[in-house]
Amino acid sequence: MKALAYEKAHALDAFAIDLIEVAEPRLRDGDLLVEVRAIGINPGEAAIRKSRSAEPGGRVILGWEFAGVVVAIGPAATGFAVGDRVMGTGDITRDGIWAERVAVDHQVVAKIADELAFADAASLPIGILTAWEALFRDQDTVPAGVETVLVIGGAGGVGSTATQLLKARTSAFVVSTASRPESREWATAMGADLVVDHHADLATQLRGAGIDTVDLVFSTAGTSANLASIVEVLRPFGHLAFIDAPGPLDLDAFVGKSLSLHSEMVFSKITAGGDAASQGRILAESADDVAAGRLRPIVTTTLAGLTAETMRTAHALVETGGTIGKTVIAL
């Protein structure tokens, strides 16, 4: 089968991902073999392309967000049938999904409705799981006492989904950050009750809207750079959830307000031995929410074809740092 792969880590201006022939995936007992119909593109994949090389003589296939059709089932995989339309995230410890077919643990896959286009479905899994686990942790809602949430980066893929989940599953007042007219409009369309500019003073803008403090901040990027502002707007015993790699943090700033710090990495349940099946359940619930109109897909740019040129275009878009919603490649 064909797949997009590279050997050595490289920058965008030395783009070296090529379409090559690779062996068909080998199914583990609990796997599904999925024919990939659409691929969601994420900033983390571009970051890995720039920093991770293959072992000598090997190759790297990235990609961990897809929608497609089940074409084979391992003997221990339950709840699925050949022909099912599905979406999922794959497994960072295995080959990714930038390929015609992928073998994936059935626990991190969910069925999707016939009415949901593959491109729309592929825009959802990473954002849903990342936002859900960052905001709700291992529960079904935000921590007790959380009534006002600030989402930093509300127009990006994860921020867009976070706002929707909060509005669909909680009664929280959601403040989203966005700086450009088009991103502010998008954040509002996602359900934000208030949109503020992350390039301006957050505390001043919130006070101007009658909000002295917030209960939870969900930071999708720039956590270290924004830390002082985040601590300032959080109430005592408030919560900071973050998904980027912020580098060293001044924990003294948290102690003064007795703040809780929550990290999130979407593959931790796979790499650290957590309840991976919970991710399939989350995706299944979210697929129902999409079918019922409580959640909406976040695809804003659709590219066509499993080609090196298409993937380079997708990476160029995501590396601008200013994309709204999600870029998807339809196969």
C-alpha positions in Angstrom: 0.0 0.0 0.0 1.0 3.6 -0.3 2.0 5.8 2.7 3.6 9.2 3.3 6.9 8.7 5.1 10.3 10.3 5.7 13.7 9.2 7.2 15.3 12.3 8.8 13.8 15.1 10.9 13.6 18.2 8.7 12.3 21.7 8.5 9.4 22.8 6.2 11.8 24.4 3.7 13.6 21.1 3.3 10.4 19.1 3.2 11.2 15.4 2.6 8.0 13.4 3.1 7.5 11.2 0.1 4.8 8.8 -1.1 6.2 5.3 -0.9 5.2 1.7 -1.0 5.1 0.0 2.4 3.9 -3.4 3.7 0.3 -3.8 4.7 -0.3 -3.3 8.4 -0.2 -6.4 10.6 -3.3 -6.8 12.8 -2.9 -7.4 16.5 -5.8 -9.4 18.1 -7.6 -6.3 19.2 -7.1 -4.3 16.0 -9.3 -3.0 13.3 -7.9 -2.5 9.8 -9.3 0.8 8.5 -9.3 2.1 5.0 -8.4 5.8 5.5 -10.8 8.2 3.8 -9.8 11.5 5.5 -6.9 12.7 7.7 -6.9 15.5 10.3 -3.7 17.6 10.5 -2.4 18.7 13.9 0.5 21.1 15.0 2.1 18.3 17.0 2.7 16.3 13.9 4.7 19.1 12.3 6.6 19.4 15.5 7.5 15.7 15.4 8.5 16.0 11.7 11.0 18.6 12.7 12.5 16.7 15.7 12.2 13.0 15.2 14.2 10.8 12.8 13.8 7.2 11.9 16.1 4.5 13.2 18.9 3.7 10.8 17.4 2.0 7.7 13.8 2.8 8.8 11.1 5.4 8.0 8.6 7.4 10.0 4.9 7.5 9.2 3.1 10.2 11.1 -0.6 11.0 11.6 -3.0 10.2 14.4 -6.4 11.5 13.4 -8.6 9.8 10.8 -11.9 8.7 9.5 -12.5 5.7 7.3 -14.1 2.3 6.8 -13.4 -0.9 8.7 -12.1 -3.6 6.2 -10.9 -6.3 8.6 -11.2 -7.1 12.3 -8.9 -8.9 14.7 -10.2 -11.8 16.7 -10.4 -9.9 20.0 -11.9 -6.7 18.6 -15.5 -6.4 19.6 -18.4 -4.0 18.7 -17.4 -3.4 15.1 -18.2 -5.0 11.7 -16.6 -4.8 8.3 -18.1 -1.8 6.5 -18.5 0.3 9.6 -17.7 4.0 9.2 -15.4 5.1 12.0 -13.2 7.8 13.4 -10.3 7.6 15.7 -6.8 8.7 16.8 -4.4 5.8 16.2 -1.5 5.1 18.5 1.7 7.2 18.8 3.8 4.1 19.5 2.9 2.6 16.0 2.9 3.7 12.4 0.6 6.7 11.9 -2.3 7.0 9.6 -0.8 8.9 6.6 -1.4 5.8 4.6 -4.1 4.0 2.6 -4.9 1.7 5.5 -4.1 1.6 9.2 -4.2 -1.0 11.9 -5.5 0.5 15.1 -6.7 -0.7 18.5 -10.5 -0.9 18.4 -10.6 0.8 21.9 -9.7 4.2 20.4 -12.1 4.1 17.6 -15.8 5.0 17.4 -18.6 4.5 14.8 -19.9 7.6 13.0 -23.3 8.2 11.4 -23.8 7.7 7.7 -24.7 11.4 7.4 -21.4 12.6 8.7 -18.9 13.2 5.9 -15.5 11.6 6.4 -13.7 14.9 6.1 -15.9 16.4 8.9 -15.4 13.3 11.1 -11.6 13.5 10.7 -11.6 17.0 12.2 -12.8 15.8 15.5 -11.0 13.0 17.4 -7.8 14.7 18.6 -9.6 17.9 19.7 -12.4 16.0 21.4 -10.1 13.7 23.4 -7.6 16.4 24.3 -10.2 18.9 25.4 -12.3 16.3 27.3 -9.3 14.9 29.2 -7.9 18.4 29.9 -11.2 19.8 31.1 -13.0 16.8 32.6 -10.0 14.7 33.5 -11.3 11.2 34.1 -14.9 12.4 34.9 -17.8 13.5 32.7 -17.7 17.2 33.6 -15.6 20.0 35.0 -14.4 20.0 38.7 -16.9 21.1 41.3 -17.2 24.8 41.6 -16.1 25.6 38.0 -18.6 28.0 36.6 -16.4 30.3 34.5 -13.7 28.9 32.1 -11.1 30.9 30.0 -10.0 29.1 26.8 -6.7 30.5 25.5 -6.5 29.8 21.8 -10.2 29.5 21.2 -10.1 29.5 17.4 -7.7 26.6 17.1 -8.6 22.9 16.7 -8.5 22.0 20.4 -9.8 25.4 21.6 -12.8 25.2 19.2 -13.7 21.7 20.4 -13.2 22.7 24.1 -15.7 25.5 23.8 -18.3 23.3 22.2 -17.8 20.6 24.8 -18.2 23.1 27.7 -21.4 24.5 26.2 -22.8 21.1 25.4 -22.0 19.3 28.7 -21.8 22.0 31.4 -23.4 25.3 32.4 -20.1 27.1 32.4 -19.7 30.7 31.1 -17.0 30.4 28.5 -14.5 33.1 27.7 -12.4 32.5 24.6 -9.3 34.3 23.4 -8.8 35.3 19.8 -7.1 38.3 18.2 -8.2 38.7 14.6 -11.7 39.5 13.4 -12.1 36.2 11.6 -10.9 34.2 14.6 -13.1 36.2 17.0 -16.1 35.4 14.7 -15.1 31.7 14.7 -14.8 31.5 18.5 -18.2 33.1 18.9 -19.6 30.6 16.4 -18.2 27.8 18.5 -20.3 29.0 21.5 -18.1 31.4 23.4 -20.1 33.7 25.7 -17.3 36.3 25.6 -14.2 36.7 23.3 -11.1 38.6 24.5 -7.8 39.4 22.9 -4.9 37.3 24.1 -2.5 40.0 22.9 -4.0 42.5 25.3 -4.2 42.5 29.1 -6.5 39.6 30.1 -7.4 40.8 33.6 -8.4 44.3 32.3 -10.6 42.9 29.6 -12.3 40.5 32.0 -12.9 43.2 34.6 -14.4 45.3 31.8 -16.9 42.6 31.3 -17.7 42.3 35.0 -15.5 39.2 35.6 -13.0 39.5 38.4 -11.7 36.0 38.3 -12.2 32.7 36.5 -12.4 29.2 37.9 -10.4 27.3 35.2 -8.0 28.3 32.5 -7.5 25.9 29.6 -4.3 27.0 27.8 -3.7 25.4 24.4 -0.5 27.3 23.6 2.0 29.8 25.0 1.4 28.7 28.6 4.8 29.7 29.9 4.7 33.1 28.2 1.1 33.8 29.5 1.7 32.3 33.0 1.7 35.6 34.9 -1.6 36.7 33.3 -3.1 33.2 33.8 -2.3 33.3 37.6 -3.6 36.8 37.9 -7.1 36.0 36.5 -7.5 32.6 38.3 -9.4 32.6 41.6 -7.8 31.0 44.7 -8.0 27.2 44.4 -8.7 27.5 40.7 -7.4 25.2 38.0 -5.0 25.5 35.1 -5.1 22.9 32.4 -2.5 23.0 29.6 -1.6 20.9 26.5 1.6 22.4 25.3 5.1 21.8 26.5 5.6 25.0 28.5 9.1 24.4 29.7 10.1 25.4 33.3 7.2 26.8 35.3 7.5 29.1 38.3 5.5 27.0 40.8 5.7 29.6 43.4 3.1 31.5 41.4 0.7 28.6 41.9 1.4 28.2 45.6 0.2 31.7 46.5 -3.3 31.0 45.2 -3.3 27.2 46.0 -3.9 26.5 42.3 -4.3 23.1 40.7 -2.2 22.3 37.6 -3.5 19.7 35.1 -1.4 18.5 32.1 -2.8 16.6 29.2 -1.3 14.4 26.5 -3.8 12.6 24.4 -1.8 9.4 24.1 -1.0 9.0 27.8 -3.6 6.3 28.3 -1.8 4.2 25.6 1.8 5.0 26.6 1.3 4.9 30.4 -1.2 2.0 30.7 -4.3 3.9 31.4 -7.9 3.1 30.4 -7.6 3.3 26.6 -11.2 2.1 26.2 -12.4 5.3 27.8 -11.3 7.2 24.7 -13.4 5.0 22.5 -16.4 5.7 24.8 -15.7 9.5 24.7 -15.5 9.4 20.9 -18.7 7.4 20.7 -20.6 9.9 23.0 -19.2 12.8 20.9 -20.3 11.1 17.7 -23.8 11.0 19.2 -23.5 14.7 20.1 -22.5 15.5 16.5 -25.5 13.5 15.1 -27.8 15.4 17.5 -26.4 18.8 16.6 -24.8 19.4 20.0 -21.3 19.4 18.5 -20.2 20.5 15.1 -17.2 19.5 13.0 -14.4 22.1 12.9 -12.9 21.5 9.4 -12.2 24.8 7.7 -9.8 23.8 4.9 -10.1 20.6 2.9 -7.2 19.4 0.7 -7.4 16.5 -1.7 -5.2 13.4 -2.1 -2.6 11.4 -0.3 0.4 13.2 -1.9 3.6 14.8 -0.7 2.5 18.1 -2.2 -0.8 18.1 -0.3 0.9 17.2 2.9 3.4 20.0 2.5 0.6 22.4 2.0 -1.1 21.2 5.1 2.1 21.6 7.1 2.7 25.0 5.7 -0.8 26.0 6.9 -0.4 24.6 10.4 3.0 26.1 10.9 1.7 29.6 10.4 0.2 29.2 14.0 -2.8 31.2 12.9 -5.1 28.6 11.4 -8.7 28.5 12.4 -10.4 25.2 13.1 -8.9 22.2 11.4 -7.2 21.4 8.1 -8.2 18.0 6.7 -7.0 15.9 3.8 -9.6 13.9 2.0 -8.4 10.7 0.3 
